[in-house]
Amino acid sequence: MLYKHWQYYILNRLWQEPVRIFVAMSCVALFAWRHHTVIWTIPLILGIVAAALTDIDDRLAGRLKNIVITLVCFAVATIS
């Protein structure tokens, strides 16, 4: 009984996604801090955020829509 309870939490995607994003951002921050290349931090963090935003939906149409919206938003932010 206890095993099934823990299995539910381990396989739950509600906490797996944020943990994966946190680990990726932490690795980028540690890499930039360790190698004194702070200028790389912002583009890499933005890339992680963009990847996380496009990976929300499981359907192909939803992912394509998220990719297009993310590209448009980042293009507007870059141009402005």
C-alpha positions as CSV (number, residue, x, y, z in Angstrom):
1,M,0.0,0.0,0.0
2,L,2.8,2.4,0.9
3,Y,4.7,1.6,-2.2
4,K,1.7,2.5,-4.4
5,H,1.3,5.8,-2.5
6,W,5.0,6.7,-3.2
7,Q,4.8,5.5,-6.8
8,Y,1.9,7.9,-7.4
9,Y,4.1,10.9,-6.2
10,I,7.2,9.7,-8.0
11,L,5.4,9.4,-11.4
12,N,3.3,12.6,-10.9
13,R,4.1,15.1,-13.6
14,L,3.0,18.1,-11.5
15,W,6.3,18.2,-9.7
16,Q,8.6,16.5,-12.3
17,E,8.4,19.4,-14.7
18,P,9.3,22.2,-12.3
19,V,12.1,20.1,-10.8
20,R,13.5,19.4,-14.3
21,I,13.4,23.2,-15.1
22,F,15.0,24.0,-11.7
23,V,17.8,21.6,-12.3
24,A,18.5,23.0,-15.8
25,M,18.5,26.6,-14.5
26,S,20.7,25.7,-11.5
27,C,23.2,24.0,-13.8
28,V,23.4,27.0,-16.1
29,A,23.8,29.4,-13.1
30,L,26.5,27.2,-11.6
31,F,28.3,26.9,-15.0
32,A,28.3,30.7,-15.5
33,W,29.4,31.3,-11.9
34,R,32.2,28.7,-12.1
35,H,33.6,29.9,-15.4
36,H,33.0,33.7,-14.8
37,T,30.9,34.0,-18.0
38,V,27.9,35.8,-16.7
39,I,27.1,37.2,-20.1
40,W,26.0,33.7,-21.2
41,T,23.5,33.4,-18.3
42,I,20.6,35.4,-19.7
43,P,20.4,33.8,-23.2
44,L,20.7,30.3,-21.7
45,I,18.1,31.0,-19.0
46,L,15.8,32.4,-21.7
47,G,16.3,29.3,-23.8
48,I,15.4,27.1,-20.8
49,V,12.3,29.2,-20.2
50,A,11.3,28.9,-23.9
51,A,11.8,25.2,-23.9
52,A,9.8,24.8,-20.7
53,L,6.9,26.9,-22.2
54,T,6.8,24.9,-25.4
55,D,6.9,21.6,-23.6
56,I,3.6,22.2,-21.7
57,D,1.2,20.4,-24.0
58,D,1.5,16.7,-25.1
59,R,-0.4,17.1,-28.4
60,L,1.5,18.0,-31.5
61,A,-0.9,20.8,-32.4
62,G,-0.6,22.3,-28.9
63,R,3.2,22.1,-29.0
64,L,3.4,23.8,-32.4
65,K,1.0,26.5,-31.2
66,N,3.2,27.0,-28.1
67,I,6.4,27.2,-30.2
68,V,4.9,29.8,-32.5
69,I,3.6,31.9,-29.6
70,T,7.0,31.7,-27.9
71,L,8.9,32.6,-31.0
72,V,6.6,35.6,-31.6
73,C,7.0,36.8,-28.0
74,F,10.8,36.4,-28.0
75,A,11.0,38.2,-31.4
76,V,9.0,41.1,-30.1
77,A,11.1,41.3,-26.9
78,T,14.3,41.1,-29.0
79,I,13.2,43.8,-31.5
80,S,12.0,46.2,-28.8
